[in-house]
Amino acid sequence: MEGVIIRLTEEKDIHEMAELDKICFRVPWSEVSFASEIKENERALYVTAEADGKVVGYAGMWVIFDEGHITNVAVHPDFRGRHLGRKIVEFLIAEGEKRGVSSQTLEVRPSNAAALALYRGEGFCEEGRRKGYYEDNGEDAIIMWRRITER
Ligand SMILES: CC(C)(COP(=O)(O)OP(=O)(O)OC[C@H]1O[C@@H](n2cnc3c(N)ncnc32)[C@H](O)[C@@H]1OP(=O)(O)O)[C@@H](O)C(=O)NCCC(=O)NCCS
């Protein structure tokens, strides 16, 4: 997308990531959670989308040996529907691959049509469900994996 840069997350992004989370999620992560992820968690890999110097999207992954556990993907509402989410996920996967990640997994709400479309398009397949996983409304989680053999 023109004018949008995707890059590795930096400490200066933490405040804006937490603000973006408030817009994007029913149960947002706090600034303290983002700070501990980005400053202290050696397994955490985060990428940021920036437009005009502002954070407009991000995604994260925990690198656990050759598995990448995707924590969150978010795009500011003004920037949705233009394949920015897809580009952020592709950038995250590529950065994970540089660190030895060969398969990726995540949980997603069955009601989240946009996220499901994004992940299916990136080669993620449903492999199971966690019953009542989401505490805010008791919704199940769909467990998806993207494995090297499927590419
Ligand atoms: C999910 C999210 C990151 C998608 O970001 P986005 O930049 O709008 O996504 P993209 O434009 O890259 O779209 C990806 C695919 O989803 C499809 N899609 C986008 N919005 C959709 C919607 N509301 N319903 C159905 N499909 C949708 C697109 O058509 C696209 O598929 P295509 O390539 O086959 O055309 C964004 O909606 C968001 O931040 N949501 C709130 C946070 C969230 O739920 N994150 C995921 C948690 S698991």
The ligand as an SDF file (V2000), in Angstrom:
LIG
                    3D

 48 50  0  0  0  0  0  0  0  0999 V2000
   -8.3100   -9.0030   10.6270 C   0  0  0  0  0  0  0  0  0  0  0  0
   -7.6670   -7.7270   10.1130 C   0  0  0  0  0  0  0  0  0  0  0  0
   -6.2400   -7.6670   10.6130 C   0  0  0  0  0  0  0  0  0  0  0  0
   -7.6660   -7.7620    8.5750 C   0  0  0  0  0  0  0  0  0  0  0  0
   -6.9540   -6.6320    8.1000 O   0  0  0  0  0  0  0  0  0  0  0  0
   -7.1700   -6.0660    6.5990 P   0  0  0  0  0  0  0  0  0  0  0  0
   -5.9830   -5.2210    6.2850 O   0  0  0  0  0  0  0  0  0  0  0  0
   -8.4930   -5.4610    6.4520 O   0  0  0  0  0  0  0  0  0  0  0  0
   -7.1120   -7.4280    5.7730 O   0  0  0  0  0  0  0  0  0  0  0  0
   -6.7990   -7.5750    4.2280 P   0  0  0  0  0  0  0  0  0  0  0  0
   -7.2480   -6.3370    3.4960 O   0  0  0  0  0  0  0  0  0  0  0  0
   -5.3670   -7.9800    4.0820 O   0  0  0  0  0  0  0  0  0  0  0  0
   -7.7620   -8.7570    3.8420 O   0  0  0  0  0  0  0  0  0  0  0  0
   -7.3860  -10.1040    3.9380 C   0  0  0  0  0  0  0  0  0  0  0  0
   -8.4720  -10.9540    3.3210 C   0  0  0  0  0  0  0  0  0  0  0  0
   -9.6330  -10.8940    4.1210 O   0  0  0  0  0  0  0  0  0  0  0  0
  -10.7550  -10.4960    3.3450 C   0  0  0  0  0  0  0  0  0  0  0  0
  -11.5720   -9.6660    4.2150 N   0  0  0  0  0  0  0  0  0  0  0  0
  -11.2220   -8.4560    4.7330 C   0  0  0  0  0  0  0  0  0  0  0  0
  -12.2180   -7.9960    5.5150 N   0  0  0  0  0  0  0  0  0  0  0  0
  -13.2010   -8.9190    5.4410 C   0  0  0  0  0  0  0  0  0  0  0  0
  -14.4960   -9.0100    6.0540 C   0  0  0  0  0  0  0  0  0  0  0  0
  -14.9420   -8.0560    6.8860 N   0  0  0  0  0  0  0  0  0  0  0  0
  -15.2350  -10.1090    5.7920 N   0  0  0  0  0  0  0  0  0  0  0  0
  -14.7720  -11.0970    4.9770 C   0  0  0  0  0  0  0  0  0  0  0  0
  -13.5530  -11.0720    4.3900 N   0  0  0  0  0  0  0  0  0  0  0  0
  -12.7880   -9.9930    4.6260 C   0  0  0  0  0  0  0  0  0  0  0  0
  -10.1850   -9.7200    2.2000 C   0  0  0  0  0  0  0  0  0  0  0  0
  -11.0550   -9.7450    1.1020 O   0  0  0  0  0  0  0  0  0  0  0  0
   -8.8960  -10.4590    1.9550 C   0  0  0  0  0  0  0  0  0  0  0  0
   -9.0980  -11.6030    1.1520 O   0  0  0  0  0  0  0  0  0  0  0  0
   -8.6560  -11.6070   -0.4040 P   0  0  0  0  0  0  0  0  0  0  0  0
   -7.1620  -11.3930   -0.4300 O   0  0  0  0  0  0  0  0  0  0  0  0
   -9.0530  -12.9640   -0.8360 O   0  0  0  0  0  0  0  0  0  0  0  0
   -9.3820  -10.4680   -1.0270 O   0  0  0  0  0  0  0  0  0  0  0  0
   -8.4520   -6.4540   10.5480 C   0  0  0  0  0  0  0  0  0  0  0  0
   -9.8130   -6.6130   10.1690 O   0  0  0  0  0  0  0  0  0  0  0  0
   -8.4000   -6.1760   12.0350 C   0  0  0  0  0  0  0  0  0  0  0  0
   -7.4730   -5.5180   12.5330 O   0  0  0  0  0  0  0  0  0  0  0  0
   -9.4100   -6.6550   12.7720 N   0  0  0  0  0  0  0  0  0  0  0  0
   -9.4850   -6.4260   14.2230 C   0  0  0  0  0  0  0  0  0  0  0  0
   -8.4220   -7.1990   14.9540 C   0  0  0  0  0  0  0  0  0  0  0  0
   -8.5490   -8.6880   14.6950 C   0  0  0  0  0  0  0  0  0  0  0  0
   -9.6270   -9.2550   14.7340 O   0  0  0  0  0  0  0  0  0  0  0  0
   -7.3900   -9.3420   14.4520 N   0  0  0  0  0  0  0  0  0  0  0  0
   -7.3010  -10.7680   14.2210 C   0  0  0  0  0  0  0  0  0  0  0  0
   -7.2810  -11.4900   15.5010 C   0  0  0  0  0  0  0  0  0  0  0  0
   -7.1260  -13.2500   15.2870 S   0  0  0  0  0  0  0  0  0  0  0  0
  1  2  1  0
  2  3  1  0
  2  4  1  0
  2 36  1  0
  4  5  1  0
  5  6  1  0
  6  7  2  0
  6  8  1  0
  6  9  1  0
  9 10  1  0
 10 11  2  0
 10 12  1  0
 10 13  1  0
 13 14  1  0
 14 15  1  0
 15 16  1  0
 15 30  1  0
 16 17  1  0
 17 18  1  0
 17 28  1  0
 18 19  1  0
 18 27  1  0
 19 20  2  0
 20 21  1  0
 21 22  1  0
 21 27  2  0
 22 23  1  0
 22 24  2  0
 24 25  1  0
 25 26  2  0
 26 27  1  0
 28 29  1  0
 28 30  1  0
 30 31  1  0
 31 32  1  0
 32 33  2  0
 32 34  1  0
 32 35  1  0
 36 37  1  0
 36 38  1  0
 38 39  2  0
 38 40  1  0
 40 41  1  0
 41 42  1  0
 42 43  1  0
 43 44  2  0
 43 45  1  0
 45 46  1  0
 46 47  1  0
 47 48  1  0
M  END
$$$$
